[in-house]
Amino acid sequence: MMNKLEEAIIYATVMHQGKVHRFGHIPYILHTMEVAQVLSTMTDDEDIITAGILHDVAETDSILTEIEKRFGERVAGLVGSVSERRKPDEDREATWKRRKEEALLVLRNSRDIGVKMLWLADKLTYIRLLSGSYSEKGEAMWRDLTQKDPAMHCWYYKSVGETVELSLNKTGAFKEFIKHINFIWPGTFDREKARYKKYREVSVEGCKQLGHGAKGDVYRYDDELVIKVYNDNNTYRDVEKEIAQSRRAFVLGIPTAISFGIVSVGARYGAMYELLDSATISAYIAGNPGQVKYYAKVMADLAHTIHGITVAEEDGFPPVSGRLSRYVTGGIGKEDAALAERCLKLIGTLPDTKTLLHGDFHTGNVFLQNGEPLLIDMDRLSTGHPMVEISDLYYYYVVLGENDPSVIENFMGFSYETSMRFFDCFLRCYLDTEDEYVLRDVTDKMSLLCAIRMINKVHKKDKLSQKDREIIGLYMEKAADLAGRLDTLAY
């Protein structure tokens, strides 16, 4: 009786019969066998190697179904992770980047090491051929490819390398992959990445979790150290970028904690911070909600410090208007084009003040050390009007809990009632007013921006439930009312 690998070889040979590889015009089955050979240097997992043999046969869902019946659910899932779905009549060159972005999203979101191995093996065999062709033809090589811009190929292969690095940087396949990339595009990766490198490995098992955010979780590692553990889809480069942003922010005058080292935490990256005997303001509020007014003032003063910084265009921080526009098009734009246009016009009324904005400003991202606040999470720094930043706080402390208070309670670590009291104190302190008319006016403007954001948030789901549709309807009604009454979002 044939084993799984032998059956896969026969099946792939039949499926690829008559097909030749565009590089070298060799029988296509030789490419799939090369992928399997590369995989065998990284693992002896039969499912992963089988998927390598079969990875290029699944052009339709019906073939994937057949693979599942013959070889099992995991093999089919691995094959599906590298299978691009092309429409018969689509322009391959025009859709190249979109198809690659969609494929990379599958790689980044997968937690199966087999997916990363399969991707690396497949791309290594391709870049071997590219490297050989580049040795013979030089830049003329690009004219023979579907995508003729070498910068696009560099982006793609670099993205793959960054995504699989933490899991596979010790393998010979990864080292060879980096060498080929640097041969074609010199300097793309630090040459040290093509040599053996072992990141310091740490564990957060038993460590107290201090905070949770969109990009990861923060833990107290010991009395002196705090570690931020990034989500699976964050690459080494993402962590490096955030650390670099922190240094820039510090130079500009923002009190921020700067990481002194990148570590590996299981299959994820971590950044270590020296934060002696410190805790987040969220933790302080949770422990002493009666002092919420004091902590609101600390946050308001810190917000004034950030918003007191004006940056030049050459500093390279993106305008926050781009984020707001994406919220509109990704949410309201799918529901009501006229309302979306009205919202975009109102966003345009916010003056371009070149004010620095943190972009993820909340009590879970601010530590108190010896009574002094220190910010973390600097990857979303941008420029724009402070209204956007304070509306973000309104979203975190009020709006997220309107339909389910437990969302804020789980996020912040304290009750929804405390959360609303905190924001009310923050807003009065930040605006330095007790004028109820001013407070209502600013709240209306924040409410519109938050309704836009909430609709976009719900629309990110693959499938919308009845409850999702009800939430969208509620915030669409609110957005329509506010957009009809407001002439500007500035205060």
C-alpha positions as CSV (number, residue, x, y, z in Angstrom):
1,M,0.0,0.0,0.0
2,M,1.3,3.5,-0.9
3,N,2.1,6.0,1.8
4,K,0.8,9.5,1.7
5,L,4.0,11.0,0.1
6,E,4.1,8.4,-2.7
7,E,0.4,9.0,-3.5
8,A,0.9,12.7,-3.5
9,I,3.8,12.4,-6.0
10,I,1.6,10.4,-8.4
11,Y,-1.3,12.7,-8.0
12,A,0.8,15.8,-8.6
13,T,2.5,14.2,-11.6
14,V,-0.9,13.6,-13.2
15,M,-2.2,17.0,-12.4
16,H,0.9,18.8,-13.8
17,Q,1.3,16.6,-16.8
18,G,2.3,18.6,-19.8
19,K,3.0,21.7,-17.8
20,V,6.4,23.4,-17.8
21,H,7.9,25.9,-15.5
22,R,8.3,29.4,-16.9
23,F,11.9,29.5,-15.8
24,G,14.0,27.0,-17.7
25,H,11.0,25.3,-19.3
26,I,11.5,22.2,-17.1
27,P,8.6,19.8,-16.2
28,Y,6.6,21.6,-13.5
29,I,6.6,18.5,-11.2
30,L,10.3,19.2,-10.6
31,H,9.4,22.5,-8.9
32,T,7.0,20.8,-6.5
33,M,9.6,18.1,-5.7
34,E,12.2,20.8,-5.0
35,V,9.7,22.4,-2.6
36,A,9.3,19.1,-0.9
37,Q,13.0,18.6,-0.6
38,V,13.5,22.0,1.0
39,L,10.7,21.2,3.5
40,S,12.4,17.9,4.4
41,T,15.4,20.0,5.6
42,M,13.1,21.8,8.1
43,T,10.7,19.0,9.2
44,D,9.8,15.4,9.0
45,D,6.1,16.2,9.3
46,E,4.5,14.1,6.5
47,D,1.5,16.5,6.1
48,I,3.8,19.5,5.5
49,I,6.0,17.7,3.0
50,T,2.9,16.3,1.3
51,A,1.5,19.8,1.0
52,G,4.7,20.9,-0.6
53,I,4.3,18.3,-3.3
54,L,0.7,19.3,-3.9
55,H,0.9,23.0,-3.3
56,D,0.4,24.2,-6.9
57,V,-2.4,21.9,-8.0
58,A,-5.3,23.7,-6.2
59,E,-6.6,26.2,-8.7
60,T,-10.3,25.6,-7.7
61,D,-12.2,24.8,-4.5
62,S,-13.3,21.5,-6.0
63,I,-9.6,20.4,-6.3
64,L,-9.0,21.4,-2.7
65,T,-12.0,19.3,-1.7
66,E,-10.6,16.4,-3.5
67,I,-7.2,16.9,-1.8
68,E,-8.9,17.0,1.6
69,K,-10.7,13.6,0.9
70,R,-7.4,12.0,-0.3
71,F,-4.8,13.5,2.0
72,G,-6.7,15.0,4.9
73,E,-7.9,18.3,6.2
74,R,-4.6,19.7,7.4
75,V,-2.9,19.0,4.0
76,A,-5.7,20.7,2.2
77,G,-5.5,23.7,4.6
78,L,-1.7,24.0,4.0
79,V,-2.2,23.8,0.2
80,G,-4.9,26.4,0.4
81,S,-2.7,28.8,2.3
82,V,-0.4,29.3,-0.7
83,S,-3.0,29.0,-3.5
84,E,-3.8,32.2,-5.3
85,R,-7.4,32.4,-6.6
86,R,-7.3,34.0,-10.0
87,K,-10.3,34.9,-12.1
88,P,-9.9,33.6,-15.7
89,D,-10.4,37.0,-17.4
90,E,-8.5,39.2,-15.0
91,D,-5.3,41.1,-16.0
92,R,-2.5,39.3,-14.2
93,E,-0.2,42.3,-14.2
94,A,-2.9,44.8,-13.1
95,T,-4.0,42.5,-10.2
96,W,-0.5,41.3,-9.2
97,K,-0.1,43.5,-6.1
98,R,-3.6,42.9,-4.8
99,R,-3.2,39.1,-5.2
100,K,0.1,39.2,-3.3
101,E,-1.3,41.4,-0.5
102,E,-4.3,39.0,-0.1
103,A,-1.9,36.0,0.0
104,L,0.4,37.6,2.5
105,L,-2.5,38.3,4.8
106,V,-3.1,34.5,5.0
107,L,0.5,33.9,5.9
108,R,0.6,36.6,8.6
109,N,-2.6,35.4,10.2
110,S,-1.7,31.7,10.3
111,R,-0.5,30.1,13.5
112,D,0.5,26.9,11.8
113,I,4.3,26.5,11.5
114,G,3.6,24.4,8.5
115,V,2.2,27.3,6.6
116,K,5.3,29.4,7.2
117,M,7.6,26.4,6.2
118,L,5.6,25.9,3.0
119,W,5.7,29.5,2.1
120,L,9.5,29.7,2.7
121,A,10.2,26.6,0.7
122,D,8.1,27.7,-2.2
123,K,9.5,31.2,-2.3
124,L,13.1,29.9,-1.9
125,T,12.8,27.7,-5.0
126,Y,11.4,30.7,-6.9
127,I,14.1,33.1,-5.8
128,R,16.8,30.6,-6.6
129,L,15.6,30.8,-10.2
130,L,15.3,34.6,-10.1
131,S,18.8,34.8,-8.7
132,G,20.2,32.6,-11.5
133,S,18.4,34.5,-14.2
134,Y,19.6,37.8,-12.6
135,S,23.2,36.5,-12.8
136,E,22.8,36.0,-16.5
137,K,20.6,38.9,-17.6
138,G,20.8,41.6,-15.0
139,E,18.1,44.2,-15.0
140,A,16.8,42.9,-18.4
141,M,15.4,39.9,-16.5
142,W,12.4,41.9,-15.3
143,R,11.0,42.5,-18.8
144,D,10.2,38.7,-19.0
145,L,8.0,38.7,-15.8
146,T,4.3,39.5,-15.3
147,Q,5.3,42.2,-12.8
148,K,8.0,44.2,-14.4
149,D,8.8,46.5,-11.4
150,P,11.7,45.1,-9.4
151,A,10.7,47.2,-6.4
152,M,7.4,45.2,-6.2
153,H,9.2,41.9,-6.2
154,C,11.6,43.2,-3.5
155,W,8.6,44.3,-1.4
156,Y,7.0,40.8,-1.8
157,Y,10.0,38.7,-1.0
158,K,11.1,41.0,1.8
159,S,7.6,40.7,3.4
160,V,7.8,36.9,3.3
161,G,11.2,37.0,4.9
162,E,10.0,39.4,7.7
163,T,7.0,37.3,8.4
164,V,8.7,33.9,8.8
165,E,11.9,35.2,10.4
166,L,11.1,34.6,14.1
167,S,9.9,31.0,13.5
168,L,12.5,29.9,10.9
169,N,15.5,32.2,11.2
170,K,17.6,29.3,12.4
171,T,17.0,27.1,9.3
172,G,19.4,26.9,6.3
173,A,16.4,27.6,4.0
174,F,15.9,31.0,5.7
175,K,19.6,31.9,5.5
176,E,19.7,31.0,1.8
177,F,16.5,33.0,1.2
178,I,18.0,36.1,2.7
179,K,21.2,35.7,0.7
180,H,19.4,35.6,-2.6
181,I,17.3,38.6,-1.7
182,N,20.4,40.6,-0.8
183,F,22.1,39.4,-4.0
184,I,19.3,40.8,-6.2
185,W,18.5,43.8,-4.0
186,P,21.7,44.6,-2.0
187,G,21.2,45.9,1.5
188,T,17.6,44.8,1.8
189,F,18.4,42.7,5.0
190,D,21.1,43.1,7.5
191,R,23.8,40.6,6.5
192,E,23.7,39.2,10.0
193,K,20.3,37.8,9.2
194,A,21.9,35.4,6.8
195,R,24.0,33.9,9.7
196,Y,22.9,31.9,12.7
197,K,21.3,34.2,15.3
198,K,19.6,33.2,18.5
199,Y,17.3,35.8,20.1
200,R,17.1,35.8,23.8
201,E,14.2,33.6,24.7
202,V,11.9,34.6,27.6
203,S,8.7,33.3,29.0
204,V,5.8,35.3,30.4
205,E,4.2,32.3,32.1
206,G,3.2,33.3,35.6
207,C,3.9,37.0,34.8
208,K,1.2,39.6,35.7
209,Q,-0.5,41.0,32.6
210,L,-0.5,44.8,32.9
211,G,-2.4,45.7,29.7
212,H,-3.9,44.5,26.4
213,G,-3.9,46.4,23.2
214,A,-4.5,46.0,19.4
215,K,-0.8,45.0,18.8
216,G,-0.1,42.9,21.8
217,D,0.0,42.4,25.6
218,V,2.1,44.0,28.3
219,Y,3.5,42.0,31.2
220,R,5.5,42.8,34.4
221,Y,8.5,40.5,33.9
222,D,10.2,41.3,37.2
223,D,10.6,44.2,39.6
224,E,12.7,46.2,37.0
225,L,11.5,45.0,33.6
226,V,8.3,45.2,31.6
227,I,7.8,43.2,28.4
228,K,5.5,44.0,25.5
229,V,4.6,40.8,23.6
230,Y,3.5,41.5,20.1
231,N,0.7,39.6,18.2
232,D,1.6,36.8,15.8
233,N,1.3,38.9,12.7
234,N,3.9,41.5,13.8
235,T,7.3,41.1,12.3
236,Y,10.8,41.9,13.6
237,R,10.7,45.0,11.4
238,D,7.4,46.2,13.0
239,V,9.1,46.0,16.5
240,E,12.2,47.8,15.2
241,K,10.0,50.5,13.7
242,E,8.1,51.1,17.0
243,I,11.4,51.3,18.9
244,A,12.7,53.8,16.4
245,Q,9.5,55.8,16.7
246,S,9.9,55.9,20.5
247,R,13.3,57.4,20.1
248,R,12.1,60.1,17.8
249,A,9.2,60.8,20.1
250,F,11.6,61.1,23.1
251,V,13.7,63.6,21.1
252,L,10.6,65.7,20.3
253,G,9.8,65.9,24.0
254,I,7.3,63.1,24.7
255,P,8.0,61.3,28.0
256,T,8.3,57.8,26.7
257,A,9.8,54.5,27.7
258,I,12.4,53.2,25.1
259,S,13.0,49.5,24.6
260,F,16.5,48.3,25.1
261,G,16.1,44.9,23.5
262,I,14.0,42.6,21.3
263,V,13.4,39.1,22.5
264,S,11.4,36.0,21.4
265,V,8.4,34.9,23.5
266,G,7.5,31.5,22.1
267,A,6.6,32.2,18.5
268,R,6.1,36.0,19.1
269,Y,8.4,39.0,19.4
270,G,8.7,41.0,22.5
271,A,10.3,44.3,23.5
272,M,11.8,44.8,26.9
273,Y,11.5,48.1,28.9
274,E,13.2,49.1,32.1
275,L,10.3,50.4,34.1
276,L,11.1,50.1,37.8
277,D,8.2,49.5,40.2
278,S,5.8,51.0,37.7
279,A,2.2,50.2,36.6
280,T,-0.2,51.4,34.0
281,I,-2.6,54.2,34.9
282,S,-5.4,51.7,34.2
283,A,-4.0,49.5,37.0
284,Y,-3.9,52.5,39.4
285,I,-7.5,53.4,38.5
286,A,-8.7,49.8,39.0
287,G,-7.0,49.7,42.4
288,N,-8.3,53.1,43.5
289,P,-11.3,54.2,41.4
290,G,-12.0,57.0,44.0
291,Q,-8.9,58.8,42.7
292,V,-10.1,58.8,39.1
293,K,-10.1,62.6,38.9
294,Y,-6.4,62.8,39.8
295,Y,-5.5,60.2,37.1
296,A,-7.7,62.1,34.6
297,K,-5.6,65.2,35.2
298,V,-2.4,63.3,34.7
299,M,-3.7,62.1,31.4
300,A,-5.0,65.6,30.4
301,D,-1.6,67.1,31.3
302,L,0.2,64.5,29.2
303,A,-2.1,65.1,26.3
304,H,-1.3,68.8,26.5
305,T,2.4,67.9,26.4
306,I,1.9,65.8,23.3
307,H,-0.4,68.3,21.5
308,G,2.0,71.1,22.3
309,I,4.5,69.7,19.9
310,T,4.4,70.8,16.3
311,V,6.3,68.8,13.7
312,A,7.5,69.6,10.2
313,E,6.4,67.7,7.1
314,E,10.0,66.4,6.7
315,D,9.7,64.6,10.1
316,G,7.7,62.0,8.2
317,F,4.7,61.5,10.4
318,P,1.5,60.7,8.4
319,P,-1.6,63.0,8.6
320,V,-4.3,61.5,10.7
321,S,-6.9,62.5,8.1
322,G,-5.9,59.4,6.1
323,R,-7.0,57.1,9.0
324,L,-10.3,59.0,9.3
325,S,-10.9,58.8,5.5
326,R,-10.4,55.0,5.7
327,Y,-12.9,54.7,8.5
328,V,-15.5,56.5,6.3
329,T,-14.9,54.5,3.2
330,G,-14.6,51.2,5.1
331,G,-17.9,51.7,6.9
332,I,-20.4,54.5,6.0
333,G,-19.2,54.4,2.4
334,K,-20.6,50.9,2.1
335,E,-24.0,52.0,3.5
336,D,-24.7,55.5,2.2
337,A,-22.5,57.3,-0.3
338,A,-24.1,60.7,0.2
339,L,-23.6,60.5,4.0
340,A,-20.0,59.3,3.5
341,E,-19.3,62.4,1.3
342,R,-20.8,64.7,4.0
343,C,-18.6,63.1,6.7
344,L,-15.5,63.5,4.5
345,K,-16.3,67.1,4.1
346,L,-16.7,67.6,7.8
347,I,-13.3,65.8,8.4
348,G,-11.9,68.3,5.9
349,T,-12.9,71.2,8.3
350,L,-10.3,70.1,10.8
351,P,-7.4,72.5,10.3
352,D,-4.0,70.9,9.4
353,T,-2.2,72.1,12.6
354,K,0.8,69.8,12.3
355,T,0.1,68.9,15.9
356,L,1.7,65.6,17.0
357,L,-0.8,62.9,18.0
358,H,-0.1,59.7,19.8
359,G,-2.7,57.7,17.9
360,D,-3.3,55.1,20.7
361,F,-3.6,57.3,23.7
362,H,-5.3,55.6,26.7
363,T,-4.5,54.6,30.3
364,G,-3.3,51.2,29.4
365,N,-0.4,52.7,27.4
366,V,0.8,55.1,30.1
367,F,2.9,53.9,33.0
368,L,3.5,55.8,36.2
369,Q,7.1,55.6,37.5
370,N,7.9,57.7,40.6
371,G,4.7,59.7,39.8
372,E,5.9,60.5,36.3
373,P,4.0,59.3,33.2
374,L,5.8,57.3,30.5
375,L,4.1,56.4,27.2
376,I,4.6,53.2,25.3
377,D,3.2,52.1,21.9
378,M,4.6,54.7,19.5
379,D,3.8,53.0,16.2
380,R,0.7,55.2,15.4
381,L,2.3,58.6,15.8
382,S,0.7,61.0,13.3
383,T,-0.2,64.7,12.8
384,G,-3.5,66.5,12.9
385,H,-6.0,68.3,15.0
386,P,-6.2,67.3,18.8
387,M,-10.0,66.7,18.3
388,V,-9.1,63.4,16.7
389,E,-7.1,62.3,19.8
390,I,-9.7,63.2,22.3
391,S,-12.4,61.5,20.2
392,D,-10.3,58.4,20.3
393,L,-10.4,58.5,24.1
394,Y,-14.2,59.0,24.0
395,Y,-14.3,55.9,21.8
396,Y,-12.2,53.9,24.3
397,Y,-13.9,55.0,27.5
398,V,-17.6,55.6,26.4
399,V,-18.6,54.4,23.0
400,L,-17.1,50.9,23.1
401,G,-19.2,50.1,26.1
402,E,-22.5,51.5,24.9
403,N,-23.7,48.1,23.5
404,D,-21.7,45.9,25.9
405,P,-20.1,47.5,29.0
406,S,-17.9,44.3,29.5
407,V,-15.9,45.3,26.4
408,I,-14.5,48.3,28.2
409,E,-14.3,46.5,31.6
410,N,-12.1,43.8,30.0
411,F,-10.0,46.3,28.0
412,M,-9.4,48.8,30.8
413,G,-9.6,46.6,33.9
414,F,-12.2,48.8,35.7
415,S,-16.0,49.3,35.5
416,Y,-17.8,51.1,32.7
417,E,-19.2,53.5,35.3
418,T,-15.6,54.4,36.4
419,S,-14.6,54.6,32.7
420,M,-17.3,57.2,32.0
421,R,-16.4,59.2,35.1
422,F,-12.7,59.1,34.0
423,F,-13.5,60.5,30.6
424,D,-15.8,63.2,31.9
425,C,-13.1,64.4,34.3
426,F,-10.5,64.2,31.5
427,L,-12.5,66.3,29.0
428,R,-13.2,69.0,31.6
429,C,-9.6,69.2,32.6
430,Y,-8.2,69.0,29.0
431,L,-10.6,71.8,27.8
432,D,-10.2,73.6,31.1
433,T,-14.0,74.4,31.2
434,E,-17.1,73.6,33.1
435,D,-19.3,75.3,30.4
436,E,-21.9,72.6,29.6
437,Y,-22.6,74.2,26.2
438,V,-18.9,73.8,25.2
439,L,-18.8,70.3,26.6
440,R,-22.0,69.3,24.6
441,D,-20.7,70.8,21.4
442,V,-17.4,68.9,21.7
443,T,-19.2,65.7,22.6
444,D,-21.3,65.9,19.5
445,K,-18.2,66.2,17.4
446,M,-16.5,63.4,19.1
447,S,-19.7,61.3,18.8
448,L,-19.7,61.7,15.0
449,L,-16.1,60.6,14.7
450,C,-16.8,57.7,17.0
451,A,-19.9,56.6,15.0
452,I,-17.8,56.6,11.9
453,R,-15.2,54.5,13.6
454,M,-17.7,52.0,15.1
455,I,-19.4,51.4,11.7
456,N,-16.0,50.7,10.1
457,K,-15.1,48.4,13.0
458,V,-18.2,46.3,12.5
459,H,-17.7,46.2,8.8
460,K,-14.3,44.6,9.2
461,K,-16.0,41.3,10.0
462,D,-16.2,38.7,7.2
463,K,-19.9,38.1,7.9
464,L,-22.4,40.4,9.5
465,S,-24.8,39.0,12.0
466,Q,-28.3,40.4,12.7
467,K,-26.8,42.1,15.8
468,D,-24.0,43.6,13.7
469,R,-26.6,45.0,11.3
470,E,-28.5,46.5,14.3
471,I,-25.4,48.2,15.6
472,I,-24.6,49.6,12.2
473,G,-28.1,50.9,11.9
474,L,-27.9,52.6,15.3
475,Y,-24.7,54.3,14.5
476,M,-25.7,55.2,10.9
477,E,-28.7,57.0,12.4
478,K,-26.5,58.8,14.9
479,A,-24.0,59.8,12.2
480,A,-26.7,61.1,9.9
481,D,-28.2,63.2,12.7
482,L,-24.9,64.7,13.7
483,A,-23.6,65.2,10.2
484,G,-26.8,67.1,9.4
485,R,-26.4,69.4,12.4
486,L,-22.7,70.1,12.4
487,D,-20.8,72.6,10.2
488,T,-17.3,71.8,11.5
489,L,-15.5,69.3,13.7
490,A,-13.0,71.9,15.0
491,Y,-13.5,73.4,18.5
